[in-house]
């Protein structure tokens, strides 16, 4: 418990520093935040028009689609707000910038991921809660359920992106793999599970875990079923453990880039 509290304090301190760094350029920060929210809102209009014409898609109504957009947007945004380096890890490894983190006493994996925030991701994070506020039947219990599920989904996003980026230890540059995973995760998560061939669905709970990002949370939210929460949390813990294991295995192979620099 002492170790957990120490890491939580570290994350809180890193987050506070990152927030100060982005709000220093307030106009740019607000432009990126609201720009991302407007971008996401355009897709809501698209789905509204489509479902009004078709009456539904794969068993999803408009409220279901909006919940999926809310949970995916908020969790994706949260992953990049707190762990802004998650999709820059490959470059950090390749350029030798990891050296500065090795000199610090904190866990290297956590430290490097949490050392910056992504300004545009704040728009994704906020957009999910805006959508949630307009969903029918919303209540304090449903908001609490949404927050817990979003935290678990954000952990899955972070773990999967970090795992792909960590392959740079073994193959030199894994940005292409990380980019492909990003596209697959978002594409599969934002469409009804039932529109995909049943033979493909095992992929959504293993290689490309859209199931734990969108499908399980939707099932839990629809029926207010808290029994599905431990499944989402357990899956998130498993992916985080795997991601850390791959990173640490790669770290043992890492050779310093001899790059002179400091990390405060």
Secondary structure by P-SEA (a helix, b strand, c coil): caaaaaaaaaaaaaaaaaaaaaacaaaaaaaaaaaaaaaaaaaaaaaaaaaaaacccccccaaaaaaaaaaaaaaaaaaaaccccccaaaaaaaaccccccccccccaaaaaaacccccaaaaaaaaaaaaaaacccccaaaaaaaaaaaaaaaaaaaaaaaaaaacccccccaaaaaaaaaaaaaaaaaccccccccccccccccccccccccaaaaaaaaaccccaaaaaaaaaaaaaaaaaaaaaaaaaaccccccccccc
